[in-house]
Amino acid sequence: MFILFADKNRLRVRRREPLTSGSANVCAVRFEFSPDWQGLTRKAVFKAGKESRTVSLDEAGECVVPWEVLVTHGQPLMAGVFGEGGGAALPTIWASLGTILEGVTMDGEGARPPTPDAWEEELDKKGGALAYDGLNLSLMSGDSPLSTVEIAGGGGGPAYKFGHGLKQDGLNVAVNAVSDFSGDNTLPMTAAGVQAAVGNIEILLETI
């Protein structure tokens, strides 16, 4: 395990180990912090060459080096940590974890899933999904609805009631991807973020 100490904006490597190209989910890093970091949310940044990845730290200040920065040998792996909260921002300088050595490769090695960035990790925690009970279509966060559309109604035809997070586009009900949900508890989301999280989800009203 690598151990690094963040003394305010300085970052020192206290323990290191060899790095080999092709490694994945085996290079653990623990960050330790001076009192200057109290109350700040902390994220680690790793880069090698032109490749860079940002990941969140767990409660123990630990994470795993993303495999994407360990693909190519012969270049140094750099690490840094960034803290923010209460209007404050505290980035460290870069610290070198050592040069990536050439690792043994195997024929037929399968493709690895991409390491989620910090914003994707936060989105995953929301557990967003769509639920339909035969009458209402809801955008969910865990067991709690963030927004609900009434698909079927009485009288002369269906009634559609749209809250934040869902919209009608012609005959389709779709996730409302906007850049700002000010005043609402719905997670702010861009169209790219929606597609990455839940894919292209549309429900044809005529078929319900």
N, CA, C and O of each residue as an XYZ file, in Angstrom:
832
protein
N       0.834     -1.203      0.000
C       0.000      0.000      0.000
C       0.867      1.250      0.000
O       1.898      1.306      0.671
N       0.433      2.257     -0.766
C       1.057      3.564     -0.712
C       0.426      4.342      0.436
O      -0.782      4.266      0.659
N       1.248      5.083      1.154
C       0.760      5.974      2.198
C       1.295      7.362      1.919
O       2.504      7.557      1.790
N       0.385      8.334      1.826
C       0.764      9.707      1.557
C       0.213     10.595      2.662
O      -0.860     10.338      3.206
N       0.964     11.644      2.986
C       0.533     12.578      4.026
C       0.374     13.959      3.425
O       1.313     14.522      2.863
N      -0.847     14.505      3.554
C      -1.135     15.854      3.077
C      -0.989     16.830      4.240
O      -1.846     16.895      5.122
N       0.104     17.585      4.232
C       0.350     18.612      5.241
C      -0.081     19.942      4.625
O       0.709     20.637      3.986
N      -1.352     20.274      4.833
C      -2.027     21.379      4.147
C      -1.909     21.147      2.646
O      -2.487     20.186      2.138
N      -1.172     22.006      1.906
C      -1.107     21.805      0.453
C       0.146     21.068     -0.006
O       0.379     20.927     -1.206
N       0.944     20.603      0.933
C       2.086     19.762      0.586
C       1.691     18.291      0.678
O       0.874     17.918      1.520
N       2.261     17.465     -0.176
C       1.931     16.033     -0.193
C       3.225     15.229     -0.214
O       4.042     15.358     -1.127
N       3.395     14.395      0.814
C       4.619     13.601      0.931
C       4.274     12.118      0.858
O       3.249     11.679      1.379
N       5.147     11.355      0.203
C       4.979      9.904      0.112
C       5.721      9.268      1.277
O       6.940      9.399      1.389
N       4.982      8.577      2.149
C       5.587      7.943      3.311
C       5.903      6.472      3.065
O       6.822      5.923      3.673
N       5.153      5.838      2.184
C       5.432      4.441      1.843
C       5.060      4.228      0.389
O       4.041      4.738     -0.077
N       5.876      3.480     -0.327
C       5.608      3.203     -1.728
C       5.876      1.745     -2.051
O       6.484      1.028     -1.255
N       5.427      1.309     -3.209
C       5.665     -0.046     -3.685
C       5.859      0.013     -5.195
O       5.498      1.015     -5.812
N       6.421     -1.035     -5.814
C       6.611     -1.004     -7.265
C       5.277     -0.943     -8.005
O       4.269     -1.474     -7.539
N       5.290     -0.291     -9.158
C       4.119     -0.177    -10.017
C       4.401     -0.867    -11.341
O       5.451     -0.641    -11.944
N       3.480     -1.706    -11.802
C       3.639     -2.368    -13.087
C       2.455     -2.057    -13.991
O       1.313     -1.971    -13.539
N       2.749     -1.891    -15.275
C       1.684     -1.629    -16.241
C       0.756     -2.833    -16.332
O       1.198     -3.975    -16.205
N      -0.515     -2.577    -16.549
C      -1.500     -3.648    -16.629
C      -2.137     -3.992    -15.297
O      -3.024     -4.845    -15.246
N      -1.707     -3.350    -14.211
C      -2.292     -3.626    -12.894
C      -3.693     -3.025    -12.807
O      -3.967     -1.976    -13.390
N      -4.570     -3.700    -12.076
C      -5.941     -3.208    -11.894
C      -6.473     -3.660    -10.541
O      -6.423     -4.846    -10.215
N      -6.981     -2.721     -9.756
C      -7.616     -2.994     -8.462
C      -6.689     -3.655     -7.453
O      -7.141     -4.421     -6.603
N      -5.394     -3.363     -7.543
C      -4.440     -3.952     -6.598
C      -3.544     -2.919     -5.938
O      -2.894     -3.225     -4.938
N      -3.491     -1.711     -6.467
C      -2.595     -0.689     -5.932
C      -3.384      0.239     -5.006
O      -3.969      1.227     -5.450
N      -3.390     -0.092     -3.728
C      -4.155      0.685     -2.749
C      -3.341      1.889     -2.271
O      -2.119      1.825     -2.145
N      -4.048      2.980     -2.012
C      -3.410      4.211     -1.537
C      -4.196      4.731     -0.340
O      -5.424      4.808     -0.380
N      -3.472      5.090      0.738
C      -4.110      5.718      1.889
C      -3.536      7.119      2.065
O      -2.322      7.310      2.133
N      -4.441      8.093      2.139
C      -4.046      9.476      2.371
C      -4.291      9.822      3.840
O      -5.362      9.561      4.387
N      -3.277     10.411      4.459
C      -3.413     10.919      5.825
C      -3.317     12.436      5.773
O      -2.639     12.990      4.907
N      -4.000     13.114      6.705
C      -4.180     14.553      6.573
C      -3.830     15.307      7.851
O      -4.007     14.803      8.960
N      -3.333     16.518      7.671
C      -3.103     17.434      8.779
C      -4.444     18.044      9.192
O      -5.427     17.894      8.465
N      -4.512     18.730     10.342
C      -5.784     19.324     10.796
C      -6.384     20.336      9.819
O      -7.568     20.658      9.921
N      -5.584     20.844      8.871
C      -6.095     21.822      7.903
C      -7.218     21.243      7.047
O      -7.992     21.990      6.449
N      -7.308     19.913      6.988
C      -8.286     19.251      6.122
C      -9.586     18.925      6.840
O     -10.482     18.324      6.247
N      -9.702     19.308      8.097
C     -10.904     19.006      8.863
C     -12.148     19.604      8.197
O     -12.179     20.794      7.887
N     -13.169     18.772      7.982
C     -14.430     19.239      7.421
C     -14.471     19.341      5.918
O     -15.498     19.736      5.364
N     -13.389     19.000      5.229
C     -13.350     19.086      3.769
C     -13.659     17.733      3.135
O     -13.223     16.697      3.636
N     -14.401     17.741      2.049
C     -14.622     16.540      1.246
C     -13.382     16.319      0.384
O     -12.896     17.253     -0.253
N     -12.869     15.090      0.361
C     -11.558     14.842     -0.245
C     -11.652     13.891     -1.429
O     -12.333     12.867     -1.375
N     -10.954     14.253     -2.496
C     -10.881     13.422     -3.701
C      -9.433     13.321     -4.144
O      -8.681     14.293     -4.070
N      -9.047     12.136     -4.604
C      -7.688     11.906     -5.080
C      -7.648     12.008     -6.600
O      -8.601     11.636     -7.285
N      -6.538     12.513     -7.113
C      -6.326     12.630     -8.552
C      -5.033     11.902     -8.900
O      -4.003     12.104     -8.257
N      -5.097     11.055     -9.923
C      -3.919     10.327    -10.397
C      -3.718     10.637    -11.873
O      -4.685     10.732    -12.629
N      -2.465     10.796    -12.283
C      -2.190     11.025    -13.696
C      -0.867     10.391    -14.084
O       0.079     10.329    -13.300
N      -0.837      9.922    -15.327
C       0.389      9.375    -15.928
C       0.345      9.758    -17.391
O      -0.552      9.331    -18.118
N       1.301     10.558    -17.833
C       1.270     11.053    -19.197
C       0.060     11.947    -19.398
O      -0.154     12.890    -18.636
N      -0.732     11.655    -20.423
C      -1.927     12.449    -20.722
C      -3.186     11.887    -20.054
O      -4.259     12.481    -20.154
N      -3.056     10.750    -19.379
C      -4.214     10.104    -18.751
C      -4.366     10.582    -17.313
O      -3.393     10.617    -16.560
N      -5.596     10.954    -16.929
C      -5.860     11.440    -15.579
C      -7.207     10.911    -15.102
O      -8.149     10.813    -15.889
N      -7.305     10.566    -13.804
C      -8.541     10.095    -13.213
C      -8.706     10.680    -11.813
O      -7.737     10.820    -11.067
N      -9.966     11.023    -11.463
C     -10.304     11.534    -10.137
C     -11.237     10.548     -9.448
O     -12.230     10.120    -10.036
N     -10.927     10.181     -8.204
C     -11.748      9.224     -7.469
C     -11.975      9.741     -6.055
O     -11.154     10.487     -5.521
N     -13.089      9.344     -5.450
C     -13.396      9.729     -4.076
C     -12.645      8.837     -3.095
O     -12.334      7.686     -3.399
N     -12.361      9.377     -1.929
C     -11.731      8.603     -0.863
C     -12.810      8.077      0.073
O     -13.835      8.729      0.276
N     -12.578      6.887      0.647
C     -13.536      6.356      1.603
C     -13.308      6.999      2.966
O     -12.482      7.902      3.098
N     -14.043      6.534      3.985
C     -13.957      7.148      5.308
C     -12.575      7.014      5.922
O     -12.198      7.805      6.788
N     -11.813      6.009      5.476
C     -10.453      5.820      5.993
C      -9.428      6.601      5.182
O      -8.231      6.527      5.462
N      -9.887      7.352      4.174
C      -8.966      8.104      3.326
C      -8.260      7.245      2.303
O      -7.161      7.576      1.858
N      -8.895      6.125      1.924
C      -8.246      5.185      1.016
C      -8.970      5.083     -0.317
O     -10.154      5.401     -0.424
N      -8.239      4.637     -1.330
C      -8.791      4.368     -2.652
C      -7.831      3.430     -3.374
O      -6.785      3.059     -2.840
N      -8.196      3.054     -4.588
C      -7.346      2.214     -5.427
C      -6.948      3.025     -6.650
O      -7.764      3.758     -7.208
N      -5.690      2.893     -7.066
C      -5.227      3.600     -8.256
C      -6.007      3.095     -9.465
O      -6.020      1.889     -9.710
N      -6.661      3.977    -10.233
C      -7.414      3.546    -11.412
C      -6.503      2.866    -12.436
O      -5.380      3.310    -12.675
N      -7.002      1.790    -13.033
C      -6.176      1.037    -13.965
C      -5.820      1.845    -15.199
O      -4.810      1.569    -15.846
N      -6.648      2.858    -15.544
C      -6.394      3.621    -16.774
C      -5.054      4.352    -16.754
O      -4.457      4.576    -17.807
N      -4.573      4.729    -15.556
C      -3.301      5.445    -15.484
C      -2.118      4.488    -15.371
O      -0.970      4.924    -15.285
N      -2.397      3.179    -15.372
C      -1.333      2.175    -15.275
C      -1.205      1.354    -16.559
O      -0.620      0.271    -16.556
N      -1.750      1.873    -17.640
C      -1.722      1.124    -18.900
C      -0.333      1.138    -19.528
O       0.139      0.109    -20.012
N       0.323      2.295    -19.522
C       1.594      2.468    -20.235
C       2.759      2.518    -19.259
O       2.710      3.239    -18.263
N       3.809      1.751    -19.545
C       4.987      1.747    -18.673
C       5.982      2.822    -19.124
O       5.868      3.387    -20.212
N       6.957      3.081    -18.253
C       8.032      4.001    -18.587
C       7.767      5.451    -18.252
O       8.576      6.311    -18.601
N       6.644      5.763    -17.574
C       6.365      7.139    -17.202
C       5.988      7.205    -15.729
O       5.494      6.222    -15.178
N       6.213      8.348    -15.081
C       5.908      8.456    -13.651
C       4.407      8.543    -13.402
O       3.662      9.119    -14.194
N       3.983      7.959    -12.287
C       2.606      8.091    -11.829
C       2.576      9.177    -10.771
O       3.276      9.098     -9.762
N       1.751     10.199    -11.014
C       1.650     11.319    -10.090
C       0.324     11.248     -9.343
O      -0.685     10.786     -9.876
N       0.347     11.711     -8.105
C      -0.866     11.710     -7.274
C      -1.025     13.062     -6.594
O      -0.044     13.727     -6.259
N      -2.267     13.451     -6.399
C      -2.592     14.668     -5.668
C      -3.923     14.477     -4.983
O      -4.622     13.499     -5.250
N      -4.289     15.393     -4.102
C      -5.579     15.306     -3.421
C      -6.172     16.710     -3.349
O      -5.461     17.704     -3.206
N      -7.513     16.757     -3.452
C      -8.220     18.031     -3.492
C      -9.333     17.997     -2.457
O     -10.088     17.028     -2.382
N      -9.434     19.059     -1.655
C     -10.486     19.143     -0.648
C     -11.324     20.391     -0.844
O     -10.813     21.438     -1.242
N     -12.629     20.274     -0.557
C     -13.499     21.435     -0.653
C     -14.650     21.300      0.333
O     -15.052     20.197      0.702
N     -15.169     22.452      0.751
C     -16.297     22.467      1.674
C     -16.384     23.790      2.398
O     -15.366     24.382      2.757
N     -17.620     24.259      2.614
C     -17.817     25.518      3.307
C     -17.215     26.711      2.596
O     -16.815     27.686      3.233
N     -17.150     26.635      1.271
C     -16.576     27.729      0.492
C     -15.077     27.676      0.360
O     -14.494     28.507     -0.337
N     -14.423     26.710      1.016
C     -12.962     26.579      0.947
C     -12.575     25.522     -0.081
O     -13.314     24.565     -0.311
N     -11.417     25.705     -0.691
C     -10.851     24.729     -1.618
C      -9.368     24.584     -1.307
O      -8.656     25.578     -1.165
N      -8.904     23.339     -1.202
C      -7.512     23.093     -0.821
C      -6.912     22.011     -1.714
O      -7.141     20.828     -1.466
N      -6.148     22.380     -2.750
C      -5.453     21.395     -3.566
C      -4.003     21.236     -3.092
O      -3.375     22.199     -2.653
N      -3.486     20.014     -3.188
C      -2.077     19.795     -2.859
C      -1.231     19.935     -4.122
O      -1.757     20.019     -5.232
N       0.062     19.959     -3.937
C       0.990     19.812     -5.055
C       0.985     18.337     -5.482
O       0.432     17.488     -4.782
N       1.594     18.042     -6.615
C       1.699     16.662     -7.079
C       2.829     15.939     -6.356
O       3.847     16.544     -6.019
N       2.645     14.657     -6.123
C       3.688     13.798     -5.554
C       3.889     12.605     -6.476
O       2.917     12.046     -6.984
N       5.121     12.216     -6.695
C       5.422     11.089     -7.576
C       5.368      9.775     -6.804
O       6.014      9.620     -5.767
N       4.578      8.824     -7.334
C       4.515      7.493     -6.729
C       5.540      6.545     -7.329
O       5.633      5.392     -6.909
N       6.308      7.009     -8.301
C       7.336      6.190     -8.934
C       7.044      5.962    -10.408
O       5.960      6.272    -10.900
N       8.023      5.420    -11.094
C       7.884      5.127    -12.524
C       7.171      3.792    -12.718
O       7.457      2.819    -12.021
N       6.251      3.755    -13.660
C       5.514      2.525    -13.955
C       6.419      1.572    -14.732
O       6.898      1.905    -15.816
N       6.649      0.392    -14.173
C       7.496     -0.613    -14.807
C       6.669     -1.467    -15.756
O       5.451     -1.568    -15.612
N       7.341     -2.084    -16.728
C       6.632     -2.926    -17.689
C       6.174     -4.217    -17.027
O       6.983     -4.957    -16.468
N       4.872     -4.483    -17.092
C       4.318     -5.694    -16.512
C       4.112     -6.779    -17.554
O       3.979     -6.489    -18.743
N       4.086     -8.014    -17.114
C       3.842     -9.150    -17.997
C       2.414     -9.076    -18.523
O       1.496     -8.730    -17.779
N       2.220     -9.398    -19.796
C       0.877     -9.408    -20.383
C       0.514    -10.827    -20.786
O       1.387    -11.651    -21.059
N      -0.797    -11.103    -20.821
C      -1.298    -12.411    -21.222
C      -2.117    -12.260    -22.490
O      -2.797    -11.253    -22.683
N      -2.050    -13.273    -23.363
C      -2.859    -13.262    -24.570
C      -4.327    -13.377    -24.203
O      -4.691    -14.062    -23.248
N      -5.162    -12.699    -24.975
C      -6.604    -12.802    -24.766
C      -7.102    -12.082    -23.540
O      -8.174    -12.405    -23.029
N      -6.350    -11.112    -23.052
C      -6.772    -10.359    -21.874
C      -8.042     -9.587    -22.180
O      -8.097     -8.861    -23.173
N      -9.069     -9.729    -21.342
C     -10.354     -9.090    -21.583
C     -10.323     -7.606    -21.281
O      -9.480     -7.125    -20.524
N     -11.255     -6.890    -21.886
C     -11.373     -5.459    -21.646
C     -11.914     -5.211    -20.244
O     -12.747     -5.970    -19.750
N     -11.441     -4.155    -19.611
C     -11.877     -3.814    -18.261
C     -12.893     -2.675    -18.327
O     -12.794     -1.807    -19.194
N     -13.860     -2.674    -17.425
C     -14.805     -1.550    -17.390
C     -14.091     -0.288    -16.939
O     -13.160     -0.366    -16.138
N     -14.506      0.886    -17.438
C     -13.846      2.132    -17.049
C     -14.064      2.442    -15.581
O     -15.120      2.145    -15.023
N     -13.057      3.040    -14.960
C     -13.176      3.474    -13.578
C     -14.108      4.680    -13.517
O     -13.892      5.644    -14.251
N     -15.146      4.663    -12.662
C     -16.052      5.816    -12.609
C     -15.358      7.037    -12.042
O     -14.606      6.947    -11.071
N     -15.620      8.195    -12.667
C     -15.122      9.443    -12.115
C     -15.894      9.777    -10.845
O     -16.900      9.143    -10.524
N     -15.406     10.777    -10.134
C     -16.032     11.139     -8.856
C     -17.499     11.512     -9.027
O     -18.323     11.144     -8.189
N     -17.851     12.246    -10.111
C     -19.251     12.649    -10.291
C     -20.127     11.441    -10.564
O     -21.297     11.432    -10.183
N     -19.579     10.410    -11.225
C     -20.359      9.208    -11.483
C     -20.580      8.424    -10.202
O     -21.636      7.819    -10.017
N     -19.581      8.430     -9.304
C     -19.745      7.757     -8.024
C     -20.852      8.418     -7.216
O     -21.655      7.731     -6.585
N     -20.902      9.751     -7.229
C     -21.956     10.459     -6.510
C     -23.320     10.164     -7.126
O     -24.307     10.020     -6.406
N     -23.379     10.074     -8.462
C     -24.643      9.779     -9.126
C     -25.121      8.377     -8.781
O     -26.314      8.159     -8.571
N     -24.185      7.416     -8.721
C     -24.555      6.044     -8.381
C     -25.182      5.954     -6.999
O     -26.051      5.115     -6.761
N     -24.738      6.825     -6.078
C     -25.280      6.803     -4.725
C     -26.752      7.200     -4.705
O     -27.482      6.838     -3.782
N     -27.195      7.955     -5.737
C     -28.588      8.384     -5.786
C     -29.525      7.234     -6.107
O     -30.699      7.271     -5.738
N     -29.021      6.206     -6.794
C     -29.840      5.049     -7.112
C     -31.040      5.404     -7.954
O     -32.095      4.790     -7.791
N     -30.925      6.373     -8.853
C     -32.048      6.834     -9.662
C     -32.575      5.741    -10.573
O     -31.792      4.968    -11.123
N     -33.906      5.662    -10.744
C     -34.533      4.687    -11.629
C     -35.955      5.133    -11.896
O     -36.469      6.034    -11.233
N     -36.588      4.498    -12.869
C     -37.995      4.759    -13.165
C     -38.843      3.614    -12.631
O     -38.455      2.450    -12.733
N     -40.004      3.943    -12.058
C     -40.930      2.936    -11.543
C     -42.319      3.236    -12.099
O     -42.735      4.393    -12.163
N     -43.042      2.169    -12.504
C     -44.390      2.326    -13.045
C     -45.317      1.367    -12.315
O     -45.045      0.168    -12.270
N     -46.419      1.878    -11.736
C     -47.344      1.052    -10.960
C     -48.663      0.795    -11.679
O     -49.635      0.360    -11.062
N     -48.697      1.064    -12.986
C     -49.915      0.887    -13.745
C     -50.722      2.164    -13.875
O     -51.610      2.264    -14.722
N     -50.414      3.135    -13.039
C     -51.103      4.417    -13.099
C     -50.121      5.579    -13.155
O     -50.307      6.533    -13.910
N     -49.057      5.480    -12.330
C     -48.095      6.573    -12.224
C     -46.707      6.110    -12.635
O     -46.302      4.983    -12.348
N     -45.988      6.991    -13.308
C     -44.593      6.784    -13.657
C     -43.766      7.717    -12.800
O     -43.988      8.928    -12.810
N     -42.794      7.159    -12.039
C     -42.038      7.967    -11.087
C     -40.547      7.862    -11.351
O     -40.032      6.796    -11.691
N     -39.852      9.005    -11.185
C     -38.395      9.040    -11.182
C     -37.959      8.867     -9.739
O     -38.274      9.702     -8.892
N     -37.213      7.753     -9.438
C     -36.944      7.360     -8.066
C     -35.519      7.663     -7.643
O     -34.600      7.671     -8.463
N     -35.347      7.912     -6.353
C     -34.045      7.917     -5.694
C     -34.153      6.939     -4.540
O     -34.670      7.277     -3.475
N     -33.659      5.709     -4.756
C     -33.883      4.655     -3.776
C     -35.356      4.298     -3.748
O     -35.933      3.957     -4.780
N     -35.975      4.374     -2.565
C     -37.398      4.089     -2.423
C     -38.261      5.348     -2.481
O     -39.483      5.266     -2.360
N     -37.636      6.511     -2.665
C     -38.378      7.772     -2.632
C     -38.555      8.343     -4.031
O     -37.583      8.443     -4.779
N     -39.780      8.720     -4.402
C     -40.005      9.343     -5.713
C     -39.530     10.786     -5.724
O     -39.830     11.561     -4.816
N     -38.768     11.143     -6.788
C     -38.343     12.524     -6.968
C     -39.364     13.310     -7.786
O     -39.531     14.515     -7.596
N     -40.049     12.611     -8.704
C     -41.051     13.238     -9.549
C     -41.981     12.159    -10.060
O     -41.554     11.025    -10.273
N     -43.273     12.499    -10.266
C     -44.261     11.512    -10.683
C     -45.106     12.060    -11.821
O     -45.508     13.223    -11.814
N     -45.367     11.203    -12.797
C     -46.265     11.522    -13.903
C     -47.467     10.609    -13.815
O     -47.312      9.390    -13.744
N     -48.681     11.181    -13.818
C     -49.897     10.382    -13.846
C     -50.168      9.993    -15.290
O     -50.541     10.837    -16.105
N     -49.979      8.700    -15.611
C     -50.095      8.240    -16.995
C     -51.551      8.127    -17.426
O     -51.906      8.549    -18.526
N     -52.399      7.560    -16.565
C     -53.797      7.359    -16.936
C     -54.692      8.224    -16.079
O     -54.429      8.394    -14.889
N     -55.777      8.791    -16.679
C     -56.689      9.638    -15.928
C     -58.122      9.373    -16.343
O     -58.360      8.621    -17.289
N     -59.085      9.977    -15.654
C     -60.483      9.755    -15.968
C     -60.995     10.772    -16.956
O     -60.220     11.529    -17.539
N     -62.319     10.790    -17.149
C     -62.926     11.764    -18.040
C     -62.727     11.400    -19.482
O     -62.717     10.224    -19.847
N     -62.566     12.426    -20.310
C     -62.486     12.216    -21.748
C     -61.156     11.712    -22.233
O     -61.037     11.407    -23.420
N     -60.163     11.605    -21.412
C     -58.864     11.141    -21.897
C     -57.853     11.157    -20.775
O     -58.177     11.543    -19.652
N     -56.610     10.736    -21.067
C     -55.570     10.673    -20.047
C     -55.142     12.058    -19.601
O     -55.139     13.007    -20.385
N     -54.776     12.160    -18.309
C     -54.258     13.417    -17.768
C     -52.789     13.231    -17.456
O     -52.402     12.228    -16.857
N     -51.971     14.184    -17.857
C     -50.539     14.077    -17.655
C     -50.081     15.208    -16.741
O     -50.233     16.385    -17.068
N     -49.524     14.840    -15.598
C     -49.045     15.827    -14.645
C     -47.548     15.631    -14.491
O     -47.097     14.603    -13.986
N     -46.782     16.613    -14.924
C     -45.336     16.469    -14.968
C     -44.683     17.321    -13.890
O     -44.956     18.516    -13.775
N     -43.805     16.681    -13.092
C     -43.006     17.413    -12.126
C     -41.588     17.541    -12.652
O     -41.290     17.119    -13.769
N     -40.712     18.128    -11.840
C     -39.318     18.247    -12.236
C     -38.724     16.859    -12.450
O     -39.000     15.932    -11.688
N     -37.919     16.726    -13.480
C     -37.219     15.463    -13.723
C     -37.826     14.648    -14.829
O     -37.146     13.787    -15.387
N     -39.130     14.885    -15.189
C     -39.769     14.158    -16.276
C     -40.426     15.169    -17.223
O     -40.806     16.262    -16.805
N     -40.554     14.801    -18.481
C     -41.164     15.701    -19.450
C     -41.889     14.886    -20.503
O     -41.625     13.695    -20.669
N     -42.813     15.537    -21.220
C     -43.474     14.930    -22.369
C     -42.906     15.546    -23.627
O     -42.858     16.769    -23.762
N     -42.475     14.704    -24.548
C     -41.964     15.133    -25.840
C     -42.802     14.436    -26.904
O     -42.508     13.305    -27.289
N     -43.837     15.107    -27.375
C     -44.753     14.446    -28.294
C     -45.535     13.381    -27.555
O     -46.248     13.676    -26.596
N     -45.400     12.122    -28.008
C     -46.086     11.008    -27.358
C     -45.195     10.288    -26.359
O     -45.575      9.240    -25.836
N     -44.020     10.830    -26.089
C     -43.073     10.139    -25.228
C     -42.920     10.834    -23.889
O     -42.951     12.062    -23.806
N     -42.752     10.029    -22.826
C     -42.341     10.537    -21.524
C     -40.858     10.240    -21.385
O     -40.431      9.100    -21.569
N     -40.071     11.258    -21.062
C     -38.622     11.070    -21.012
C     -38.061     11.793    -19.805
O     -38.715     12.662    -19.228
N     -36.827     11.422    -19.423
C     -36.133     12.114    -18.342
C     -35.827     13.529    -18.791
O     -35.321     13.740    -19.893
N     -36.134     14.504    -17.936
C     -35.905     15.902    -18.253
C     -34.471     16.257    -17.916
O     -34.159     16.520    -16.754
N     -33.590     16.268    -18.912
C     -32.167     16.526    -18.694
C     -31.903     18.009    -18.845
O     -31.919     18.538    -19.957
N     -31.659     18.684    -17.731
C     -31.374     20.105    -17.764
C     -30.128     20.363    -16.941
O     -29.628     19.472    -16.254
N     -29.632     21.581    -17.016
C     -28.394     21.900    -16.306
C     -28.634     22.400    -14.895
O     -27.688     22.496    -14.113
N     -29.893     22.728    -14.541
C     -30.129     23.291    -13.219
C     -31.539     22.946    -12.742
O     -32.512     23.135    -13.473
N     -31.642     22.444    -11.523
C     -32.936     22.208    -10.888
C     -33.022     23.057     -9.621
O     -33.298     22.526     -8.545
N     -32.790     24.357     -9.729
C     -32.764     25.231     -8.559
C     -34.069     25.131     -7.782
O     -35.152     25.180     -8.366
N     -33.963     24.993     -6.474
C     -35.136     24.939     -5.620
C     -35.779     23.580     -5.539
O     -36.797     23.421     -4.865
N     -35.209     22.583     -6.216
C     -35.790     21.244     -6.192
C     -34.750     20.286     -5.636
O     -33.555     20.578     -5.677
N     -35.195     19.131     -5.110
C     -34.242     18.179     -4.548
C     -33.774     17.171     -5.577
O     -33.094     16.208     -5.221
N     -34.114     17.360     -6.834
C     -33.667     16.449     -7.882
C     -32.202     16.721     -8.188
O     -31.772     17.874     -8.222
N     -31.443     15.662     -8.408
C     -30.023     15.804     -8.721
C     -29.852     16.577    -10.018
O     -30.401     16.146    -11.032
N     -29.116     17.707    -10.056
C     -28.856     18.393    -11.329
C     -28.195     17.434    -12.312
O     -27.297     16.685    -11.928
N     -28.618     17.445    -13.553
C     -28.199     16.426    -14.506
C     -28.120     17.003    -15.901
O     -29.000     17.756    -16.318
N     -27.092     16.661    -16.611
C     -27.013     16.999    -18.022
C     -27.528     15.828    -18.829
O     -27.699     14.733    -18.293
N     -27.779     16.042    -20.121
C     -28.267     14.963    -20.970
C     -27.261     13.818    -21.026
O     -27.643     12.648    -21.026
N     -25.969     14.161    -21.073
C     -24.946     13.112    -21.108
C     -24.946     12.307    -19.820
O     -24.737     11.094    -19.838
N     -25.183     12.992    -18.688
C     -25.217     12.281    -17.413
C     -26.383     11.328    -17.325
O     -26.244     10.219    -16.809
N     -27.559     11.754    -17.834
C     -28.730     10.877    -17.831
C     -28.468      9.635    -18.659
O     -28.782      8.524    -18.232
N     -27.890      9.816    -19.850
C     -27.655      8.658    -20.710
C     -26.667      7.699    -20.072
O     -26.818      6.481    -20.170
N     -25.637      8.260    -19.406
C     -24.651      7.404    -18.751
C     -25.255      6.645    -17.590
O     -24.865      5.509    -17.323
N     -26.222      7.268    -16.882
C     -26.788      6.651    -15.681
C     -27.909      5.683    -15.988
O     -27.925      4.575    -15.452
N     -28.854      6.072    -16.842
C     -30.034      5.231    -17.051
C     -30.287      4.906    -18.506
O     -31.248      4.198    -18.808
N     -29.451      5.402    -19.434
C     -29.634      5.112    -20.849
C     -30.753      5.938    -21.439
O     -31.306      6.812    -20.773
N     -31.087      5.663    -22.683
C     -32.190      6.358    -23.337
C     -33.493      5.702    -22.933
O     -33.820      4.625    -23.430
N     -34.247      6.332    -22.036
C     -35.495      5.750    -21.531
C     -36.656      6.602    -22.004
O     -36.758      7.774    -21.641
N     -37.529      6.025    -22.808
C     -38.724      6.710    -23.259
C     -39.891      5.734    -23.183
O     -39.733      4.546    -23.465
N     -41.068      6.240    -22.800
C     -42.269      5.385    -22.733
C     -43.315      5.977    -23.648
O     -43.713      7.128    -23.470
N     -43.768      5.212    -24.626
C     -44.748      5.660    -25.582
C     -46.120      5.658    -24.919
O     -46.608      4.606    -24.507
N     -46.752      6.841    -24.813
C     -47.988      6.971    -24.074
C     -49.111      6.178    -24.726
O     -49.986      5.671    -24.024
N     -49.110      6.056    -26.062
C     -50.190      5.361    -26.753
C     -50.255      3.888    -26.395
O     -51.303      3.256    -26.533
N     -49.115      3.328    -25.926
C     -49.076      1.893    -25.653
C     -49.418      1.573    -24.211
O     -49.530      0.400    -23.856
N     -49.589      2.589    -23.367
C     -49.840      2.359    -21.934
C     -51.337      2.372    -21.654
O     -51.752      2.197    -20.509
